[in-house]
Every structure is written in C-alpha cells, then in structure tokens.
Amino acid sequence: MKNLQKGDKKLLNAWAFYDWANSVYTLTIASAVFPIFYEALFSERDHYIDVFGMHLKNSALISFITAAAF
C-alpha cells in the first residue's frame, strides 16, 4: 500500500462520497423504513397518542421524532 499524502484530492473525494452515502442510507432507513415498522408494531392499539397536550397519530409521532433527531 502506498503512503497516503495529507490533502490528496482523490482521498478527500473518496471520504466525502463515503460520508454522503452513509448519511443517505441512515436517513432513508430512519425516515422510510422505521415509520412503516412502527405502524405495523402498534397498529393493533389505539391509533392516537396524547403527547404534550397534543393528540397525534402514532405513526406521525415517530416521523416527528425522527425529523427532530436529524
């Protein structure tokens, strides 16, 4: 393996694309897959939850929490 030089443009681009792909994957799973999973998990129970004085649908609540986390 050759020595890696600090500031190498190819190396910086490689890390930038790696970080971008990792972020997109995490965001997709958290915003598209988890709400469907949680809806299926809690679908047999009450569909609405009282949170901080608001009456929210349970699948919307997980979407709001995910959005706030990002």
C-alpha positions as CSV (number, residue, x, y, z in Angstrom):
1,M,0.0,0.0,0.0
2,K,1.4,3.4,-1.0
3,N,1.8,6.2,1.5
4,L,-1.2,8.5,1.7
5,Q,-0.5,12.1,1.5
6,K,-2.3,14.7,3.5
7,G,-4.6,16.8,1.4
8,D,-4.7,14.3,-1.6
9,K,-7.7,15.3,-3.7
10,K,-8.6,11.7,-4.6
11,L,-8.6,10.7,-0.9
12,L,-10.7,13.7,0.2
13,N,-13.3,12.9,-2.6
14,A,-13.4,9.3,-1.5
15,W,-14.1,10.2,2.1
16,A,-16.7,12.8,1.0
17,F,-18.6,10.2,-1.1
18,Y,-18.3,7.7,1.7
19,D,-19.8,10.1,4.2
20,W,-22.6,11.2,1.8
21,A,-23.6,7.6,1.1
22,N,-23.6,6.7,4.8
23,S,-25.7,9.7,5.6
24,V,-28.2,8.9,2.8
25,Y,-28.5,5.3,3.9
26,T,-29.2,6.2,7.5
27,L,-31.7,8.9,6.6
28,T,-33.6,6.6,4.3
29,I,-33.9,3.8,6.9
30,A,-34.9,6.2,9.6
31,S,-37.4,8.1,7.5
32,A,-38.9,5.4,5.3
33,V,-38.5,2.0,6.9
34,F,-38.9,2.8,10.6
35,P,-42.3,4.5,10.4
36,I,-43.7,1.5,8.5
37,F,-42.2,-0.8,11.0
38,Y,-43.6,1.2,14.0
39,E,-47.0,1.5,12.3
40,A,-47.2,-2.3,12.0
41,L,-45.9,-2.8,15.5
42,F,-48.5,-0.5,17.1
43,S,-51.4,-0.9,14.7
44,E,-53.5,-3.1,17.0
45,R,-53.5,-0.5,19.7
46,D,-55.0,3.0,19.9
47,H,-54.0,4.9,16.8
48,Y,-53.8,8.2,18.6
49,I,-51.5,9.3,21.4
50,D,-51.6,12.3,23.7
51,V,-48.2,14.0,23.8
52,F,-47.5,17.4,25.4
53,G,-51.2,18.2,25.2
54,M,-51.5,17.3,21.5
55,H,-53.5,14.5,20.0
56,L,-51.2,12.8,17.4
57,K,-51.4,9.7,15.3
58,N,-48.9,7.1,16.4
59,S,-47.2,6.8,13.0
60,A,-46.9,10.6,12.7
61,L,-45.2,10.8,16.2
62,I,-42.3,8.6,15.1
63,S,-41.9,10.7,12.0
64,F,-41.7,13.9,14.1
65,I,-39.2,12.3,16.4
66,T,-37.0,11.1,13.5
67,A,-37.1,14.5,11.9
68,A,-36.1,16.2,15.2
69,A,-33.2,13.8,15.6
70,F,-31.7,14.7,12.3
